[in-house]
Amino acid sequence: MYQFSYAEIVEDTFADTRAREREAVERAVALLRKAEAAGAASRETVEALHFVRQLWAILIEDLASPENDLPQKLRADLISIGLWVMREAEAIRLGQTEDFTSIIEVNQTIAEGLK
């Protein structure tokens, strides 16, 4: 029978969670790139923006939770980034901009930080 320390189990769970978060943000980046290629008025854009807004709503909710173990400053910074991403997504949805560059770059940077 294998025996694992609590620290090993917690670390594995943390690593698994980060990997899932990274995969979700990478999916958002892929959808945004596809939307950018298809154009701001495309079905791909609707799907990408819906996914991005849902993803960041979930991430922000988790970051705001008192059970989140990240340092308070980091959590606040990530919440601010998430709110910015959601505002940019809304600006694209409303036709106020057709520029996907910044929202893609920020999400890509977040994904890389989760490695």
QUIJO-V474716 format. One record per residue. N is the residue number from 1. SS is DSSP state (helix for helix, strand for strand, loop for the rest). OMEGA is omega in whole degrees, -180 to 180 (none if undefined). Layout:
BEGIN
N_SS_OMEGA + N_SS_OMEGA
END
This chain:
BEGIN
1_loop_179 + 2_loop_175 + 3_loop_179 + 4_loop_176 + 5_loop_178 + 6_helix_-180 + 7_helix_179 + 8_helix_180 + 9_helix_179 + 10_helix_180 + 11_helix_177 + 12_helix_179 + 13_helix_178 + 14_helix_-180 + 15_helix_178 + 16_helix_180 + 17_helix_178 + 18_helix_179 + 19_helix_178 + 20_helix_177 + 21_helix_179 + 22_helix_179 + 23_helix_180 + 24_helix_180 + 25_helix_176 + 26_helix_176 + 27_helix_177 + 28_helix_179 + 29_helix_180 + 30_helix_179 + 31_helix_179 + 32_helix_178 + 33_helix_177 + 34_helix_179 + 35_helix_179 + 36_helix_-180 + 37_helix_-178 + 38_helix_-179 + 39_loop_-174 + 40_loop_-178 + 41_loop_-175 + 42_loop_174 + 43_helix_179 + 44_helix_179 + 45_helix_178 + 46_helix_-180 + 47_helix_-179 + 48_helix_-178 + 49_helix_177 + 50_helix_180 + 51_helix_-178 + 52_helix_-179 + 53_helix_177 + 54_helix_-180 + 55_helix_-177 + 56_helix_175 + 57_helix_178 + 58_helix_-180 + 59_helix_180 + 60_helix_178 + 61_helix_179 + 62_helix_-180 + 63_helix_-180 + 64_helix_-178 + 65_loop_177 + 66_loop_180 + 67_loop_180 + 68_loop_-174 + 69_loop_178 + 70_loop_176 + 71_loop_-176 + 72_helix_-179 + 73_helix_179 + 74_helix_178 + 75_helix_180 + 76_helix_179 + 77_helix_180 + 78_helix_175 + 79_helix_178 + 80_helix_178 + 81_helix_179 + 82_helix_178 + 83_helix_177 + 84_helix_179 + 85_helix_-180 + 86_helix_177 + 87_helix_178 + 88_helix_178 + 89_helix_180 + 90_helix_178 + 91_helix_177 + 92_helix_-179 + 93_helix_-178 + 94_loop_180 + 95_loop_179 + 96_loop_176 + 97_loop_174 + 98_loop_-176 + 99_loop_-180 + 100_loop_-171 + 101_helix_-175 + 102_helix_-178 + 103_helix_176 + 104_helix_-178 + 105_helix_-179 + 106_helix_179 + 107_helix_177 + 108_helix_179 + 109_helix_177 + 110_helix_179 + 111_helix_179 + 112_helix_178 + 113_helix_179 + 114_loop_179 + 115_loop_none
END
